[in-house]
Amino acid sequence: MNASRKTHRPNRPARVLAVTAAALGLLAVPTVTASAASASPAADGAALAAGTLRKAVISGPFVIRDDEGLAAGKYCRGDINAVRWTDGMYGPQEWWRAYCGGEIRVELHAFAQVVDDKGTLLFGADALFYEGTNETNTDLDAEVRDLRFQVAAGESVSHTIYLKNKENGGKDYATLELTFTNAS
């Protein structure tokens, strides 16, 4: 990460932190929150100073199944731990990537943006499943687009993404059990 993003830059224009749900296109998307214990002063409603950084974390286990060729029946498992600091909009960015069986690549493209003076983060994510003849292929076979979650300071939201390859019998898939966390 660029070290200059960690500190406030006085010569940089102030960020607009108050963004309405309508401006973000969130009218049809429910705001999802989950209670969590937090030592963060923002969790009790205290206002954050402009330029305050929030730690945006996407984490959780994943399973990828490759059911073709020499890797037929191969399962790849692991944990996602993607962290970014944000005080404004950065993205969409590739936050995480995993490979399986020499021909599958799963990517998570995400952003996080502070949307109010209490430190609420808007997370956005796209999950992409590529399957082809190698791990660098561009054959997009499954996708989940435009996930959006508002997460209050000190809280988390969980969501499971299931990506199933519609080609070759549909036996290749990925499951991502994601937790979106707004930490200080």
C-alpha positions in Angstrom: 0.0 0.0 0.0 1.2 3.5 -0.7 2.4 4.9 2.6 1.1 8.4 1.7 -2.5 7.0 2.1 -1.9 6.4 5.7 -1.7 10.1 6.7 -3.9 13.1 6.1 -2.6 15.2 3.2 -3.4 18.9 3.9 -2.9 20.0 0.3 -5.5 17.5 -0.9 -9.2 18.6 -1.3 -11.5 17.5 1.6 -13.5 14.4 0.8 -17.2 14.5 0.8 -18.3 12.0 3.5 -22.0 12.5 3.6 -23.4 10.5 0.7 -27.1 9.7 0.4 -28.3 6.2 -0.3 -30.1 7.5 -3.4 -26.9 8.9 -4.8 -25.2 5.5 -4.4 -28.1 3.6 -6.0 -28.8 1.8 -2.8 -32.6 2.2 -2.8 -33.3 -1.4 -3.9 -30.5 -2.8 -1.8 -31.2 -3.4 1.9 -28.6 -2.1 4.5 -27.3 -5.1 6.3 -25.7 -4.8 9.7 -24.7 -7.2 12.4 -23.9 -6.2 16.0 -20.4 -6.8 17.2 -18.5 -5.7 20.2 -16.2 -2.8 19.5 -13.8 -0.6 21.4 -14.0 1.9 18.6 -15.2 5.4 19.7 -17.1 5.6 16.4 -19.3 2.7 17.4 -21.0 4.8 20.1 -22.0 7.5 17.6 -19.1 9.9 18.1 -18.3 11.8 14.9 -15.1 11.0 13.1 -12.8 13.8 11.9 -12.5 14.3 8.2 -9.7 12.3 6.7 -9.9 9.6 9.5 -8.9 6.3 8.0 -11.1 3.2 8.4 -9.7 -0.3 8.2 -11.9 -2.2 5.6 -11.4 -6.0 6.0 -12.9 -8.8 3.8 -12.2 -12.2 5.3 -13.4 -15.8 5.5 -12.8 -19.3 4.2 -13.1 -20.4 0.6 -13.4 -23.7 -1.3 -12.8 -24.1 -5.1 -13.5 -27.4 -6.9 -11.9 -28.3 -10.2 -13.5 -31.3 -11.8 -11.8 -31.5 -15.2 -8.7 -32.9 -16.8 -5.7 -34.1 -14.7 -7.1 -32.1 -11.7 -10.5 -33.8 -11.7 -12.0 -33.9 -8.3 -9.4 -31.5 -6.8 -10.5 -29.2 -3.9 -8.6 -26.1 -3.0 -9.3 -24.5 0.4 -8.0 -21.5 2.2 -8.7 -18.3 4.0 -9.3 -14.8 2.6 -7.8 -12.0 4.5 -7.9 -8.9 2.4 -7.3 -5.5 4.2 -7.4 -1.9 2.9 -7.3 1.4 4.7 -9.7 4.0 3.3 -11.0 7.5 3.9 -12.6 7.8 0.5 -13.4 5.7 -2.6 -10.7 3.3 -3.8 -11.7 0.9 -6.4 -12.9 -1.2 -7.9 -9.7 -3.0 -7.1 -8.7 -6.6 -7.1 -8.4 -7.4 -3.4 -8.0 -11.1 -3.5 -7.2 -14.0 -6.0 -6.9 -17.8 -5.7 -6.0 -20.6 -8.1 -7.0 -24.2 -8.3 -6.1 -27.2 -10.5 -3.9 -25.2 -13.0 -6.9 -23.9 -14.9 -9.2 -22.0 -12.4 -8.8 -18.5 -11.0 -11.2 -16.8 -8.7 -11.0 -13.1 -8.1 -12.7 -10.7 -5.7 -12.8 -7.1 -6.9 -13.9 -4.7 -4.1 -14.0 -1.2 -2.8 -14.8 0.5 0.5 -15.8 4.1 1.0 -16.6 6.1 4.1 -20.1 7.4 3.6 -20.8 9.5 6.8 -19.2 11.3 9.7 -19.7 8.2 12.0 -17.3 6.1 9.9 -19.9 3.9 8.2 -18.3 2.1 5.2 -20.0 1.1 2.0 -18.4 -2.1 0.7 -18.9 -3.1 -2.9 -17.7 -6.4 -4.5 -17.7 -8.4 -7.6 -16.7 -12.1 -7.5 -15.3 -13.6 -10.8 -14.7 -17.3 -11.7 -12.4 -18.0 -14.7 -11.9 -21.5 -16.0 -9.8 -22.4 -19.1 -6.6 -24.0 -20.1 -4.4 -22.3 -17.6 -4.6 -20.0 -14.5 -4.1 -16.8 -16.6 -7.1 -17.5 -18.9 -9.7 -14.8 -19.6 -12.6 -17.2 -19.9 -15.1 -15.8 -17.4 -17.5 -18.6 -16.6 -19.4 -17.4 -13.5 -19.8 -14.1 -11.7 -21.6 -12.3 -8.9 -21.7 -8.5 -9.5 -22.7 -5.4 -7.6 -22.8 -6.7 -4.0 -23.3 -3.7 -1.7 -23.2 -3.6 2.1 -23.2 -0.6 4.5 -21.3 -1.5 7.7 -21.3 0.7 10.7 -18.0 1.4 12.5 -16.9 -1.5 14.6 -19.4 -4.0 13.0 -19.4 -6.8 10.4 -21.7 -8.3 7.8 -21.4 -11.9 6.5 -22.4 -13.1 3.0 -21.8 -16.3 1.1 -21.0 -16.2 -2.6 -21.5 -19.3 -4.7 -19.9 -19.3 -8.2 -20.8 -22.3 -10.4 -19.2 -22.9 -13.9 -22.1 -23.3 -16.3 -19.9 -25.0 -18.9 -18.5 -28.5 -18.9 -21.2 -30.1 -16.8 -21.2 -27.4 -14.1 -19.1 -29.4 -11.7 -16.4 -26.6 -11.2 -17.4 -24.1 -8.5 -16.2 -21.8 -5.8 -17.8 -20.9 -2.5 -16.6 -17.8 -0.6 -17.9 -17.3 2.9 -17.2 -13.6 3.3 -17.2 -11.3 6.3 -17.0 -7.5 5.6 -15.7 -5.7 8.7 -15.4 -2.0 9.4 -12.6 -1.7 11.9 -10.7 1.4 13.1 
